[in-house]
């Protein structure tokens, strides 16, 4: 495994871990285990943050992976990718909002936001894994330049 596939594999694993922890946290709060729920959801947020740090580091220093599949599927992939990016952005904002509401002990709002946020997060994780499978398993593509090289003209 080279640097071009190592980072995406690790970052995708963190998203899956985060989604699993969100599911566990949801089950814990249903059982009334508030403290365990809190710790699990914080761990889920840390896993999501680790994903983001790895993803952004790879984007800046290594670059993003170009579509390597058939040209007739590229437009469908791009639409799917845009959907995933929008979903992930919404999930991140909702996740931060849900965490803040929980930390401020605004539990009624936290509960309402949490249900929606969790579902969005599950779909984000699923679509993220699908993007990984498409780019690194089914249709390995080329690699673009790191952002810093593009900016500096290297």
Backbone as ProteinMPNN parsed JSONL, in Angstrom:
{"seq_chain_A": "XXXXXXXXXXXXXXXXXXXXXXXXXXXXXXXXXXXXXXXXXXXXXXXXXXXXXXXXXXXXXXXXXXXXXXXXXXXXXXXXXXXXXXXXXXXXXXXXXXXXXXXXXXXXXXXXXXXXXXXXXXXXXXXXXXXXXXXXXXXXXXXXXXXXXXXXXX", "coords_chain_A": {"N_chain_A": [[0.857, -1.182, 0.0], [0.662, 2.147, -0.934], [1.438, 5.664, -0.307], [-0.625, 7.009, -1.528], [-2.864, 5.445, -1.251], [-2.848, 4.678, 1.395], [-3.476, 6.839, 3.252], [-6.199, 7.52, 2.469], [-7.418, 5.072, 3.116], [-7.043, 4.873, 5.89], [-8.371, 7.235, 6.74], [-10.983, 6.725, 5.866], [-11.559, 4.533, 7.444], [-11.708, 5.794, 9.94], [-14.064, 7.286, 9.628], [-15.957, 5.259, 9.422], [-15.625, 4.082, 11.952], [-16.445, 6.251, 13.509], [-19.185, 6.441, 12.753], [-20.125, 3.97, 13.689], [-19.686, 4.313, 16.423], [-21.483, 6.425, 16.881], [-23.899, 5.069, 16.475], [-23.753, 3.227, 18.596], [-23.724, 5.039, 20.719], [-26.265, 6.163, 20.444], [-27.857, 3.933, 21.042], [-27.094, 3.612, 23.7], [-28.129, 5.926, 24.972], [-30.818, 5.528, 24.649], [-31.139, 3.45, 26.408], [-30.876, 4.826, 28.699], [-28.368, 5.413, 29.685], [-26.687, 7.873, 30.294], [-24.087, 9.004, 30.864], [-22.314, 7.164, 29.681], [-23.233, 7.409, 27.083], [-22.503, 10.056, 26.531], [-19.655, 9.899, 26.651], [-19.187, 8.091, 24.572], [-20.196, 9.45, 22.338], [-18.493, 11.631, 22.307], [-16.135, 10.3, 21.684], [-16.875, 9.453, 19.129], [-16.99, 11.926, 17.849], [-14.295, 12.667, 18.028], [-13.143, 10.678, 16.409], [-14.276, 11.443, 13.961], [-13.099, 13.948, 13.704], [-10.403, 13.215, 13.492], [-10.548, 11.89, 11.037], [-11.053, 14.16, 9.41], [-8.714, 15.708, 9.775], [-6.754, 13.985, 8.699], [-7.757, 13.719, 6.08], [-7.674, 16.411, 5.131], [-4.92, 16.935, 5.389], [-3.874, 15.098, 3.579], [-5.02, 16.089, 1.237], [-3.802, 18.604, 1.016], [-0.99, 18.022, 1.045], [-0.507, 15.669, -0.456], [-2.46, 15.368, -2.444], [-5.564, 15.002, -4.318], [-7.437, 12.157, -5.481], [-7.966, 11.381, -8.832], [-10.808, 10.543, -10.898], [-10.88, 7.239, -12.001], [-12.364, 5.563, -13.465], [-14.59, 4.378, -16.14], [-15.292, 6.725, -18.75], [-17.995, 7.121, -19.359], [-19.255, 6.802, -16.939], [-18.376, 8.811, -15.359], [-19.775, 11.286, -14.972], [-21.902, 10.476, -13.389], [-20.561, 9.614, -11.137], [-19.436, 12.065, -10.336], [-21.731, 13.556, -9.681], [-22.673, 11.98, -7.566], [-20.483, 12.292, -5.837], [-20.587, 15.06, -5.298], [-23.053, 15.13, -3.967], [-22.309, 13.608, -1.71], [-20.316, 15.301, -0.581], [-21.79, 17.63, 0.046], [-23.611, 16.499, 1.854], [-21.814, 15.623, 3.842], [-20.792, 18.068, 4.717], [-23.084, 19.312, 5.767], [-23.608, 17.418, 7.771], [-21.355, 17.763, 9.41], [-21.692, 20.409, 10.382], [-24.187, 20.118, 11.651], [-23.43, 18.151, 13.479], [-21.556, 19.472, 15.149], [-23.263, 21.43, 16.181], [-25.121, 19.796, 17.551], [-23.438, 18.593, 19.466], [-22.641, 20.891, 20.94], [-25.126, 21.728, 21.969], [-25.643, 19.55, 23.654], [-23.457, 19.748, 25.484], [-24.117, 22.159, 26.648], [-26.236, 21.432, 28.111], [-28.796, 21.565, 27.038], [-31.019, 19.685, 26.643], [-33.49, 18.96, 25.404], [-33.45, 20.219, 22.887], [-31.03, 19.16, 22.019], [-31.671, 16.447, 21.842], [-33.586, 16.482, 19.785], [-32.09, 17.548, 17.595], [-30.07, 15.633, 17.577], [-31.191, 13.19, 16.687], [-31.736, 13.701, 13.954], [-29.186, 14.492, 13.088], [-27.693, 12.15, 13.526], [-28.792, 10.33, 11.661], [-28.171, 11.642, 9.259], [-25.412, 11.521, 9.509], [-24.95, 8.768, 9.349], [-25.677, 8.27, 6.661], [-23.741, 9.875, 5.452], [-21.394, 8.513, 6.156], [-21.829, 6.065, 4.848], [-21.969, 6.887, 2.14], [-19.429, 7.956, 1.958], [-17.788, 5.696, 2.26], [-18.581, 4.415, -0.059], [-17.539, 6.178, -2.008], [-14.813, 5.799, -1.482], [-14.567, 3.042, -2.164], [-15.195, 3.167, -4.893], [-13.095, 4.842, -5.873], [-10.675, 3.654, -5.031], [-10.779, 0.878, -5.034], [-12.521, -0.251, -7.034], [-12.145, 1.398, -9.365], [-9.29, 2.45, -9.612], [-7.668, 5.546, -9.741], [-5.846, 8.309, -11.237], [-3.471, 10.593, -9.744], [-3.666, 13.848, -8.419], [-1.813, 16.948, -8.179], [-0.393, 17.998, -5.047], [-2.058, 20.509, -3.08], [-0.409, 22.584, -2.135], [1.688, 22.559, -3.99], [0.378, 23.341, -6.286], [-0.393, 25.938, -5.597], [2.11, 27.19, -5.174], [3.202, 26.841, -7.624], [4.897, 24.776, -8.206]], "CA_chain_A": [[0.0, 0.0, 0.0], [1.473, 3.357, -1.024], [0.909, 6.855, 0.364], [-1.849, 7.434, -2.204], [-3.987, 4.637, -0.769], [-2.772, 4.534, 2.847], [-4.245, 7.877, 3.927], [-7.642, 7.342, 2.267], [-7.866, 3.888, 3.845], [-7.105, 5.235, 7.312], [-9.423, 8.233, 6.978], [-12.274, 6.058, 5.694], [-11.75, 3.718, 8.652], [-12.154, 6.68, 11.023], [-15.469, 7.631, 9.417], [-16.733, 4.066, 9.785], [-15.57, 4.004, 13.418], [-17.299, 7.32, 14.02], [-20.595, 6.072, 12.557], [-20.426, 2.87, 14.617], [-19.784, 4.907, 17.758], [-22.754, 7.159, 16.952], [-24.957, 4.062, 16.658], [-23.635, 2.729, 19.975], [-24.151, 6.139, 21.589], [-27.721, 6.26, 20.339], [-28.391, 2.808, 21.813], [-26.85, 3.866, 25.119], [-29.047, 6.939, 25.518], [-32.141, 4.887, 24.705], [-31.126, 2.644, 27.628], [-30.761, 5.729, 29.838], [-26.985, 5.481, 30.153], [-26.298, 9.208, 29.835], [-22.641, 9.233, 30.926], [-21.707, 6.322, 28.644], [-23.629, 8.046, 25.82], [-21.669, 11.248, 26.363], [-18.287, 9.479, 26.339], [-19.185, 7.446, 23.258], [-20.392, 10.478, 21.315], [-17.245, 12.399, 22.233], [-15.216, 9.442, 20.926], [-17.322, 9.522, 17.729], [-16.566, 13.236, 17.34], [-12.833, 12.605, 17.882], [-12.883, 9.872, 15.205], [-14.624, 12.281, 12.81], [-12.068, 14.98, 13.615], [-9.202, 12.557, 12.961], [-10.795, 11.757, 9.598], [-10.92, 15.466, 8.764], [-7.303, 16.09, 9.801], [-6.056, 13.137, 7.726], [-8.253, 14.075, 4.75], [-7.144, 17.719, 4.733], [-3.471, 16.799, 5.235], [-3.636, 14.417, 2.3], [-5.404, 16.998, 0.162], [-2.803, 19.665, 0.906], [0.376, 17.558, 0.822], [-0.414, 14.573, -1.43], [-3.382, 15.655, -3.538], [-6.765, 14.18, -4.404], [-7.401, 11.118, -6.507], [-8.857, 11.626, -9.966], [-11.668, 9.432, -11.306], [-10.153, 6.316, -12.858], [-13.324, 4.671, -14.113], [-14.986, 4.685, -17.518], [-15.784, 8.09, -18.974], [-19.463, 7.176, -19.368], [-19.733, 6.802, -15.547], [-17.774, 9.933, -14.643], [-20.772, 12.28, -14.574], [-22.672, 9.899, -12.275], [-19.662, 9.663, -9.986], [-19.31, 13.45, -9.899], [-22.992, 13.906, -9.015], [-22.648, 11.267, -6.292], [-19.461, 12.925, -5.007], [-21.13, 16.352, -4.848], [-24.041, 14.78, -2.953], [-21.575, 13.203, -0.507], [-19.652, 16.468, -0.003], [-22.832, 18.459, 0.664], [-24.096, 15.746, 3.008], [-20.764, 15.649, 4.865], [-20.723, 19.43, 5.251], [-24.269, 19.461, 6.626], [-23.41, 16.548, 8.933], [-20.356, 18.379, 10.288], [-22.324, 21.553, 11.045], [-25.191, 19.569, 12.558], [-22.731, 17.451, 14.551], [-21.034, 20.477, 16.079], [-24.427, 22.015, 16.852], [-25.657, 18.798, 18.477], [-22.509, 18.491, 20.592], [-22.728, 22.113, 21.747], [-26.387, 21.671, 22.721], [-25.462, 18.578, 24.726], [-22.552, 20.298, 26.489], [-24.818, 23.247, 27.343], [-27.351, 20.776, 28.819], [-30.08, 21.886, 26.396], [-31.279, 18.314, 26.225], [-34.631, 18.829, 24.486], [-32.949, 20.565, 21.555], [-29.986, 18.184, 21.704], [-32.359, 15.212, 21.439], [-34.204, 16.706, 18.469], [-31.01, 17.662, 16.613], [-29.297, 14.399, 17.568], [-31.831, 12.185, 15.828], [-31.514, 14.083, 12.561], [-27.749, 14.477, 12.842], [-27.236, 10.758, 13.458], [-29.208, 9.75, 10.382], [-27.348, 12.275, 8.225], [-24.05, 11.0, 9.667], [-24.923, 7.405, 8.807], [-25.651, 8.372, 5.199], [-22.435, 10.42, 5.089], [-20.418, 7.424, 6.269], [-22.102, 5.096, 3.777], [-21.556, 7.454, 0.85], [-17.969, 8.088, 2.007], [-17.232, 4.374, 1.967], [-18.839, 4.172, -1.486], [-16.538, 6.953, -2.756], [-13.547, 5.082, -1.306], [-14.614, 1.809, -2.966], [-15.129, 3.546, -6.307], [-11.803, 5.436, -6.238], [-9.471, 2.906, -4.668], [-10.932, -0.564, -5.229], [-13.111, -0.581, -8.336], [-11.574, 2.178, -10.47], [-8.168, 3.275, -9.151], [-7.408, 6.637, -10.68], [-4.591, 9.036, -11.17], [-3.329, 11.474, -8.596], [-3.41, 15.242, -8.745], [-0.735, 17.543, -7.398], [-0.783, 18.552, -3.758], [-2.522, 21.895, -3.156], [0.709, 23.515, -1.94], [2.438, 22.642, -5.246], [-0.443, 24.12, -7.217], [-0.324, 27.336, -5.166], [3.467, 27.701, -5.379], [3.594, 26.628, -9.006], [6.013, 23.804, -8.239]], "C_chain_A": [[0.895, 1.235, 0.0], [0.773, 4.523, -0.326], [-0.427, 7.307, -0.24], [-3.075, 6.645, -1.748], [-3.994, 4.493, 0.75], [-3.652, 5.564, 3.564], [-5.744, 7.747, 3.694], [-8.198, 6.128, 3.021], [-8.023, 4.199, 5.334], [-8.242, 6.208, 7.574], [-10.81, 7.615, 6.829], [-12.569, 5.182, 6.909], [-12.245, 4.581, 9.814], [-13.617, 7.104, 10.857], [-16.367, 6.459, 9.795], [-16.77, 3.913, 11.309], [-16.484, 5.045, 14.036], [-18.78, 6.956, 13.907], [-21.007, 4.942, 13.499], [-20.575, 3.406, 16.039], [-21.064, 5.728, 17.925], [-23.917, 6.185, 17.176], [-24.948, 3.506, 18.084], [-24.12, 3.795, 20.959], [-25.653, 6.311, 21.598], [-28.368, 5.148, 21.161], [-28.22, 3.034, 23.316], [-27.832, 4.87, 25.7], [-30.465, 6.397, 25.59], [-32.258, 4.057, 25.987], [-30.969, 3.503, 28.884], [-29.355, 5.862, 30.402], [-26.336, 6.767, 29.647], [-24.789, 9.42, 29.812], [-21.904, 8.408, 29.857], [-22.013, 6.887, 27.26], [-22.708, 9.221, 25.529], [-20.247, 10.862, 25.951], [-18.189, 8.871, 24.941], [-19.331, 8.476, 22.144], [-19.174, 11.388, 21.194], [-16.21, 11.599, 21.442], [-15.578, 9.453, 19.443], [-16.872, 10.841, 17.092], [-15.051, 13.272, 17.127], [-12.473, 11.802, 16.627], [-13.187, 10.684, 13.943], [-13.578, 13.382, 12.607], [-10.764, 14.398, 13.069], [-9.344, 12.314, 11.461], [-10.488, 13.075, 8.896], [-9.459, 15.904, 8.694], [-6.52, 15.289, 8.759], [-6.461, 13.522, 6.305], [-7.639, 15.399, 4.275], [-5.624, 17.67, 4.545], [-3.142, 16.148, 3.904], [-3.944, 15.343, 1.13], [-4.325, 18.058, -0.064], [-1.442, 19.121, 0.459], [0.526, 16.471, -0.245], [-1.263, 14.864, -2.659], [-4.587, 14.736, -3.489], [-6.637, 13.191, -5.549], [-8.412, 11.437, -7.595], [-9.674, 10.369, -10.265], [-10.898, 8.548, -12.282], [-11.059, 5.37, -13.619], [-13.647, 5.085, -15.531], [-15.572, 6.095, -17.636], [-17.309, 8.178, -18.917], [-20.048, 7.137, -17.949], [-19.273, 8.032, -14.768], [-18.812, 10.938, -14.154], [-21.605, 11.768, -13.4], [-21.838, 9.907, -10.993], [-19.58, 11.092, -9.443], [-20.571, 13.925, -9.185], [-23.04, 13.268, -7.633], [-21.657, 11.914, -5.326], [-19.945, 14.269, -4.461], [-22.173, 16.125, -3.761], [-23.35, 14.422, -1.635], [-20.934, 14.412, 0.18], [-20.656, 17.385, 0.692], [-23.348, 17.795, 1.938], [-23.083, 15.794, 4.149], [-20.65, 17.029, 5.513], [-21.895, 19.693, 6.192], [-24.092, 18.641, 7.907], [-22.418, 17.16, 9.92], [-20.966, 19.543, 11.069], [-23.364, 21.072, 12.057], [-24.523, 18.868, 13.742], [-22.19, 18.406, 15.592], [-22.181, 21.101, 16.875], [-24.986, 21.062, 17.903], [-24.754, 18.642, 19.694], [-22.599, 19.704, 21.513], [-24.007, 22.112, 22.583], [-26.289, 20.683, 23.882], [-24.578, 19.112, 25.841], [-23.196, 21.434, 27.285], [-26.041, 22.743, 28.111], [-28.722, 21.227, 28.3], [-30.594, 20.594, 25.765], [-32.464, 18.147, 25.285], [-34.19, 19.131, 23.046], [-31.883, 19.563, 21.097], [-30.617, 16.883, 21.188], [-32.943, 15.35, 20.04], [-33.138, 16.771, 17.372], [-30.267, 16.34, 16.46], [-29.882, 13.331, 16.665], [-31.539, 12.462, 14.356], [-30.034, 13.979, 12.202], [-27.225, 13.054, 12.678], [-27.575, 10.118, 12.121], [-28.371, 10.33, 9.236], [-25.921, 11.718, 8.292], [-23.935, 9.586, 9.121], [-24.859, 7.428, 7.281], [-24.324, 8.937, 4.702], [-21.377, 9.327, 5.121], [-20.598, 6.419, 5.136], [-21.638, 5.631, 2.43], [-20.047, 7.659, 0.807], [-17.273, 6.769, 1.709], [-17.431, 4.044, 0.483], [-17.834, 4.928, -2.356], [-15.186, 6.255, -2.67], [-13.502, 3.834, -2.191], [-14.488, 2.139, -4.455], [-13.732, 4.01, -6.715], [-10.593, 4.536, -6.013], [-9.579, 1.4, -4.884], [-11.441, -0.913, -6.621], [-12.399, 0.093, -9.5], [-10.419, 3.047, -9.987], [-7.785, 4.315, -10.2], [-6.034, 7.231, -10.534], [-4.579, 9.958, -9.974], [-3.042, 12.895, -9.066], [-2.248, 15.741, -7.899], [-1.273, 17.983, -6.044], [-1.15, 20.037, -3.915], [-1.346, 22.876, -3.038], [1.554, 23.628, -3.202], [1.688, 23.475, -6.275], [-0.326, 25.605, -6.89], [1.043, 27.943, -5.468], [3.972, 27.532, -6.801], [4.747, 25.65, -9.161], [5.772, 22.698, -9.248]], "O_chain_A": [[1.788, 1.356, 0.839], [-0.341, 4.383, 0.178], [-1.254, 7.91, 0.444], [-4.2, 7.133, -1.851], [-5.041, 4.214, 1.335], [-4.482, 5.195, 4.394], [-6.508, 7.855, 4.653], [-9.328, 6.165, 3.508], [-9.02, 3.829, 5.953], [-9.0, 6.031, 8.528], [-11.718, 7.95, 7.589], [-13.716, 5.103, 7.35], [-13.103, 4.15, 10.585], [-14.329, 7.262, 11.848], [-17.414, 6.647, 10.414], [-17.825, 3.646, 11.884], [-17.216, 4.753, 14.981], [-19.541, 7.142, 14.856], [-22.111, 4.956, 14.044], [-21.479, 3.003, 16.77], [-21.663, 5.724, 19.001], [-24.811, 6.455, 17.978], [-26.0, 3.336, 18.7], [-24.836, 3.491, 21.913], [-26.248, 6.576, 22.642], [-29.323, 5.397, 21.896], [-29.099, 2.687, 24.105], [-28.318, 4.681, 26.815], [-31.229, 6.759, 26.486], [-33.333, 3.968, 26.58], [-30.932, 2.98, 29.998], [-29.183, 6.383, 31.504], [-25.546, 6.754, 28.703], [-24.26, 9.96, 28.84], [-20.981, 8.904, 29.21], [-21.164, 6.853, 26.369], [-22.198, 9.363, 24.418], [-19.696, 11.434, 25.01], [-17.223, 9.112, 24.218], [-18.658, 8.38, 21.118], [-18.858, 11.863, 20.103], [-15.488, 12.163, 20.619], [-14.691, 9.463, 18.589], [-16.43, 10.867, 15.944], [-14.579, 13.848, 16.146], [-11.592, 12.205, 15.867], [-12.44, 10.618, 12.968], [-13.218, 13.705, 11.475], [-10.096, 15.041, 12.259], [-8.394, 12.504, 10.701], [-9.753, 13.105, 7.909], [-9.014, 16.416, 7.667], [-5.713, 15.853, 8.02], [-5.608, 13.638, 5.425], [-7.145, 15.491, 3.152], [-5.098, 18.305, 3.63], [-2.244, 16.592, 3.189], [-3.207, 15.371, 0.144], [-3.98, 18.368, -1.204], [-0.807, 19.706, -0.418], [1.579, 16.367, -0.873], [-0.829, 14.632, -3.787], [-4.62, 13.792, -2.7], [-5.832, 13.37, -6.463], [-9.574, 11.727, -7.311], [-9.266, 9.261, -9.918], [-10.336, 9.033, -13.264], [-10.589, 4.483, -14.331], [-13.057, 6.024, -16.066], [-16.254, 6.58, -16.734], [-17.857, 9.19, -18.478], [-21.235, 7.415, -17.777], [-19.727, 8.268, -13.649], [-18.726, 11.396, -13.015], [-21.971, 12.541, -12.515], [-22.351, 10.173, -9.906], [-19.646, 11.303, -8.232], [-20.479, 14.63, -8.18], [-23.397, 13.917, -6.65], [-21.95, 12.069, -4.141], [-19.732, 14.576, -3.288], [-22.188, 16.831, -2.753], [-23.76, 14.883, -0.57], [-21.004, 14.53, 1.403], [-20.403, 17.861, 1.799], [-23.502, 18.447, 2.97], [-23.463, 15.987, 5.303], [-20.436, 17.137, 6.72], [-21.715, 20.234, 7.284], [-24.394, 19.12, 9.0], [-22.62, 17.083, 11.132], [-20.774, 19.648, 12.28], [-23.413, 21.562, 13.185], [-24.992, 18.976, 14.875], [-22.347, 18.175, 16.791], [-22.082, 21.276, 18.089], [-25.289, 21.478, 19.021], [-25.237, 18.568, 20.824], [-22.631, 19.555, 22.735], [-23.979, 22.456, 23.764], [-26.797, 20.951, 24.97], [-24.903, 18.952, 27.017], [-22.865, 21.647, 28.451], [-26.788, 23.532, 28.691], [-29.693, 21.26, 29.056], [-30.604, 20.43, 24.545], [-32.437, 17.257, 24.435], [-34.516, 18.394, 22.115], [-31.846, 19.172, 19.93], [-30.142, 16.298, 20.214], [-32.813, 14.45, 19.211], [-33.274, 16.121, 16.335], [-29.877, 15.966, 15.354], [-29.149, 12.641, 15.957], [-31.145, 11.566, 13.61], [-29.673, 13.449, 11.151], [-26.41, 12.785, 11.796], [-26.74, 9.443, 11.52], [-27.92, 9.599, 8.354], [-25.298, 11.472, 7.26], [-22.931, 9.241, 8.498], [-24.078, 6.692, 6.679], [-23.832, 8.529, 3.65], [-20.555, 9.23, 4.21], [-19.62, 5.975, 4.536], [-20.989, 4.918, 1.665], [-19.441, 7.549, -0.258], [-16.278, 6.736, 0.984], [-16.55, 3.463, -0.151], [-17.332, 4.379, -3.337], [-14.488, 6.131, -3.676], [-12.514, 3.599, -2.885], [-13.76, 1.467, -5.186], [-13.234, 3.625, -7.772], [-9.597, 4.646, -6.728], [-8.558, 0.713, -4.914], [-10.87, -1.762, -7.307], [-12.083, -0.552, -10.5], [-10.552, 4.271, -9.954], [-7.604, 4.003, -11.377], [-5.181, 6.723, -9.807], [-5.581, 10.083, -9.27], [-2.268, 13.109, -9.999], [-1.763, 15.037, -7.013], [-2.454, 18.3, -5.906], [-0.613, 20.727, -4.78], [-1.295, 23.877, -3.753], [2.096, 24.701, -3.469], [2.293, 24.224, -7.042], [-0.178, 26.434, -7.788], [1.133, 29.069, -5.957], [5.046, 28.024, -7.146], [5.484, 25.701, -10.146], [6.608, 21.807, -9.399]]}, "name": "protein", "num_of_chains": 1, "seq": "XXXXXXXXXXXXXXXXXXXXXXXXXXXXXXXXXXXXXXXXXXXXXXXXXXXXXXXXXXXXXXXXXXXXXXXXXXXXXXXXXXXXXXXXXXXXXXXXXXXXXXXXXXXXXXXXXXXXXXXXXXXXXXXXXXXXXXXXXXXXXXXXXXXXXXXXXX"}
